[in-house]
């Protein structure tokens, strides 16, 4: 498929100017870039040949972008979204340092920005290094921000994006290291704000259960590691998500309320004991 689309584009360059169809050129270049990336994803080794092919993909993307600019039109052309996603993936695999510039560029398109940001995040996380994980988290935050700015908010999509963001930030650091969980906690605060003020009764209940359980488990791990203050705030925010449950609330509330009261009592006793010693 790559060879076919690339050949069609090359042949179009031999035609007289008045017979060239820019729309067909655009399609050929876009498909050639997509096919080439699909092939490169299956290549596990990172050698010079693969890097050269990734650079070729960037060349195809540049040509397609130029054709799109010559055609004109509005920012709702889906080609722009595909080109941005392809460019991000190629540059990420090549180790380019201007990835944040692509995030800014994506903010300028007129539609489906959230989907592009989610694609960015998926690529970033798949590469499995600290720098790209940071970019992936930023992309997911922008996806959520974009979804929240839409007039007709899709709460299910917002819930999915929040789920992915929390999952990635919680994976950072150790379960017994309170400091490494601060970014995740801040994301939880934002998620709670979405549930309280925006989604209200529309937020998927199973997503609420997932958020509640993840926060609870994090709090218990931190409590076991003797990080009492951090444990208290994580268990507290978990209880706040419990408040928004409906049908499943009775399944969790008795046990969590009892354990939470016991944890708070022990933390208060520890604080009181420390003050006496001081």
Wavefront OBJ file of the C-alpha trace (Angstrom):
o trace
v 0.000 0.000 0.000
v 2.837 2.366 0.821
v 4.509 1.734 -2.538
v 1.196 2.199 -4.377
v 0.297 5.520 -2.769
v 3.832 6.816 -3.035
v 3.991 5.833 -6.714
v 0.670 7.549 -7.425
v 2.029 10.757 -5.919
v 5.273 10.497 -7.940
v 3.297 9.996 -11.150
v 1.161 13.047 -10.372
v 4.337 15.137 -10.425
v 4.845 14.190 -14.096
v 1.445 15.558 -15.131
v 0.975 19.027 -16.630
v 0.040 21.576 -13.958
v -3.514 21.917 -15.247
v -4.095 18.167 -14.873
v -2.792 17.829 -11.313
v -5.475 17.106 -8.710
v -4.261 18.461 -5.332
v -6.932 16.523 -3.435
v -5.615 13.263 -4.875
v -2.046 14.299 -4.074
v -3.068 15.043 -0.516
v -4.711 11.637 -0.138
v -1.701 9.812 -1.613
v 0.767 11.573 0.683
v -1.373 11.085 3.773
v -1.884 7.380 3.098
v 1.781 6.837 2.232
v 2.838 8.422 5.532
v 0.313 6.355 7.490
v 1.315 3.084 5.812
v 4.998 3.771 6.366
v 4.459 4.434 10.084
v 2.406 1.240 10.401
v 5.315 -0.727 8.930
v 7.835 0.953 11.219
v 5.773 0.131 14.326
v 6.353 -3.539 13.561
v 10.110 -3.038 13.328
v 11.536 -3.548 16.811
v 15.152 -2.581 16.149
v 16.282 1.048 16.238
v 18.946 1.394 13.581
v 19.980 4.013 11.061
v 17.761 2.525 8.366
v 14.684 2.854 10.553
v 15.612 6.408 11.502
v 16.033 7.291 7.835
v 12.569 5.912 7.089
v 11.127 7.978 9.927
v 12.766 11.037 8.393
v 11.174 10.061 5.067
v 7.793 10.003 6.845
v 8.414 13.544 8.080
v 9.202 14.501 4.479
v 5.870 13.074 3.300
v 4.081 14.929 6.096
v 5.736 18.210 5.078
v 4.723 17.724 1.426
v 1.155 16.865 2.451
v 0.994 19.934 4.715
v 2.174 22.141 1.844
v -0.505 20.676 -0.465
v -3.155 21.297 2.201
v -2.043 24.917 2.543
v -2.192 25.405 -1.225
v -5.698 23.925 -1.359
v -6.861 26.173 1.453
v -10.154 25.475 3.195
v -10.997 25.494 6.889
v -9.339 24.000 9.952
v -11.940 21.220 10.183
v -10.226 19.110 7.520
v -9.526 15.747 9.264
v -6.283 15.498 7.283
v -4.743 18.036 9.645
v -5.466 15.826 12.654
v -3.879 12.785 11.020
v -0.823 14.769 9.971
v -0.291 16.067 13.492
v -0.591 12.561 14.948
v 1.831 11.145 12.377
v 4.290 13.988 12.921
v 4.181 13.504 16.686
v 4.814 9.763 16.418
v 7.681 10.101 13.944
v 9.391 12.835 15.944
v 8.862 11.008 19.239
v 10.489 7.865 17.858
v 13.380 9.945 16.512
v 13.876 11.660 19.878
v 13.067 15.200 18.754
v 13.079 17.838 21.507
v 10.299 20.091 20.176
v 7.381 17.848 21.153
v 5.727 20.532 23.260
v 5.586 22.725 20.141
v 3.282 20.135 18.561
v 0.970 20.399 21.563
v 0.764 24.141 21.009
v 0.187 23.672 17.269
v -2.673 21.275 17.969
v -4.409 23.871 20.132
v -4.796 26.003 17.005
v -6.931 23.538 15.000
v -10.686 23.970 15.104
v -12.041 20.490 15.779
v -11.359 17.130 17.426
v -8.330 18.407 19.318
v -9.071 16.075 22.220
v -8.731 13.000 20.007
v -5.371 14.218 18.689
v -4.110 14.815 22.230
v -5.222 11.319 23.221
v -3.299 9.925 20.244
v -0.232 11.891 21.356
v -0.529 10.442 24.854
v -0.869 6.890 23.562
v 2.312 7.228 21.505
v 4.213 8.937 24.333
v 3.338 6.294 26.917
v 4.122 3.442 24.506
v 7.745 4.606 24.287
v 8.200 4.060 28.007
v 10.679 6.756 28.995
v 10.368 9.453 31.638
v 10.487 12.449 29.290
v 7.808 11.064 26.964
v 5.636 10.056 29.926
v 5.705 13.693 31.034
v 4.626 14.802 27.564
v 1.907 12.134 27.568
v 0.522 13.442 30.870
v 0.519 16.995 29.477
v -1.299 15.774 26.345
v -3.989 14.031 28.417
v -4.492 17.153 30.524
v -4.995 19.152 27.327
v -7.419 16.509 26.035
v -9.527 16.869 29.187
v -9.335 20.671 29.065
v -10.489 20.621 25.434
v -13.367 18.233 26.188
v -14.511 20.431 29.075
v -14.566 23.495 26.806
v -16.970 21.865 24.350
v -20.547 23.122 24.434
v -22.022 19.610 24.339
v -19.782 17.787 26.788
v -19.371 14.044 26.337
v -19.037 12.924 29.947
v -18.200 9.364 28.942
v -15.191 10.542 26.900
v -14.165 12.879 29.711
v -14.340 9.960 32.156
v -12.142 7.841 29.899
v -9.534 10.607 29.574
v -9.535 11.207 33.339
v -9.123 7.454 33.892
v -6.066 7.330 31.607
v -4.534 10.420 33.207
v -4.966 9.130 36.767
v -3.673 5.712 35.780
v -0.484 7.149 34.301
v 0.243 9.615 37.100
v -0.371 6.982 39.786
v 2.137 4.682 38.095
v 4.865 7.257 38.659
v 7.032 6.624 41.692
v 6.647 4.122 44.496
v 3.427 3.169 46.273
v 5.177 3.980 49.555
v 6.590 7.354 48.419
v 4.203 10.195 49.222
v 6.103 12.839 47.240
v 5.961 10.824 44.009
v 2.144 10.799 44.235
v 1.647 14.559 44.431
v 1.015 15.018 40.711
v -1.541 12.212 40.815
v -3.225 13.808 43.835
v -3.512 17.137 42.023
v -5.126 15.285 39.108
v -7.565 13.768 41.603
v -8.506 17.231 42.828
v -9.261 18.242 39.229
v -11.239 15.034 38.667
v -13.304 15.670 41.787
v -14.031 19.179 40.526
v -15.290 17.707 37.231
v -17.579 15.287 39.074
v -18.884 17.913 41.493
v -19.388 20.914 39.216
v -19.592 19.701 35.629
v -20.605 16.070 35.262
v -22.896 15.966 38.308
v -25.146 12.902 37.975
v -23.851 11.927 34.515
v -20.402 10.635 35.471
v -20.223 6.838 34.869
v -20.614 5.070 38.208
v -18.005 2.404 37.440
v -15.485 5.159 36.742
v -16.338 6.686 40.122
v -15.768 3.294 41.759
v -12.424 2.991 39.977
v -11.303 6.472 41.073
v -12.468 5.832 44.638
v -10.733 2.444 44.865
v -7.444 3.662 43.386
v -7.310 6.593 45.820
v -8.225 4.320 48.742
v -5.532 1.786 47.916
v -2.963 4.546 47.539
v -3.946 5.899 50.960
v -3.679 2.474 52.603
v -0.237 1.847 51.084
v 0.983 5.231 52.320
v -0.473 4.568 55.766
v 1.377 1.237 55.907
v 4.577 3.099 54.961
v 3.989 5.478 57.899
v 3.130 8.501 55.729
v 0.186 9.446 57.924
v -0.592 12.922 56.548
v -0.503 11.734 52.932
v -2.570 8.670 53.815
v -5.234 10.843 55.420
v -5.685 13.094 52.410
v -5.784 10.162 49.960
v -8.364 8.273 52.015
v -10.332 11.494 52.467
v -10.572 12.155 48.727
v -11.572 8.517 48.211
v -14.466 9.049 50.636
v -15.530 12.104 48.624
v -15.906 9.956 45.510
v -17.881 7.439 47.600
v -20.399 10.215 48.233
v -21.284 10.374 44.523
v -22.036 6.665 44.117
v -25.649 5.607 43.659
v -26.561 1.952 43.284
v -23.140 0.715 44.391
v -22.801 3.001 47.408
v -24.250 0.501 49.862
v -21.693 -2.102 48.761
v -18.742 0.059 49.823
v -19.921 2.563 52.409
v -20.150 0.397 55.582
v -16.647 -1.079 55.311
v -14.948 2.104 54.093
v -16.601 4.291 56.732
v -15.486 1.950 59.531
v -11.910 1.635 58.290
v -11.659 5.366 57.570
v -12.796 6.240 61.100
v -10.229 3.823 62.528
v -7.425 5.278 60.386
v -8.289 8.856 61.346
v -8.429 7.887 65.032
v -4.990 6.271 64.861
v -3.527 9.251 63.025
v -4.928 11.628 65.642
v -3.538 9.472 68.457
v -0.116 9.472 66.782
v -0.188 13.260 66.444
v -1.257 13.695 70.047
v 1.524 11.383 71.207
v 4.094 13.326 69.152
v 2.945 16.633 70.673
v 3.276 15.231 74.193
v 6.821 14.050 73.448
v 7.738 17.488 72.098
l 1 2 3 4 5 6 7 8 9 10 11 12 13 14 15 16 17 18 19 20 21 22 23 24 25 26 27 28 29 30 31 32 33 34 35 36 37 38 39 40 41 42 43 44 45 46 47 48 49 50 51 52 53 54 55 56 57 58 59 60 61 62 63 64 65 66 67 68 69 70 71 72 73 74 75 76 77 78 79 80 81 82 83 84 85 86 87 88 89 90 91 92 93 94 95 96 97 98 99 100 101 102 103 104 105 106 107 108 109 110 111 112 113 114 115 116 117 118 119 120 121 122 123 124 125 126 127 128 129 130 131 132 133 134 135 136 137 138 139 140 141 142 143 144 145 146 147 148 149 150 151 152 153 154 155 156 157 158 159 160 161 162 163 164 165 166 167 168 169 170 171 172 173 174 175 176 177 178 179 180 181 182 183 184 185 186 187 188 189 190 191 192 193 194 195 196 197 198 199 200 201 202 203 204 205 206 207 208 209 210 211 212 213 214 215 216 217 218 219 220 221 222 223 224 225 226 227 228 229 230 231 232 233 234 235 236 237 238 239 240 241 242 243 244 245 246 247 248 249 250 251 252 253 254 255 256 257 258 259 260 261 262 263 264 265 266 267 268 269 270 271 272 273 274 275 276 277 278
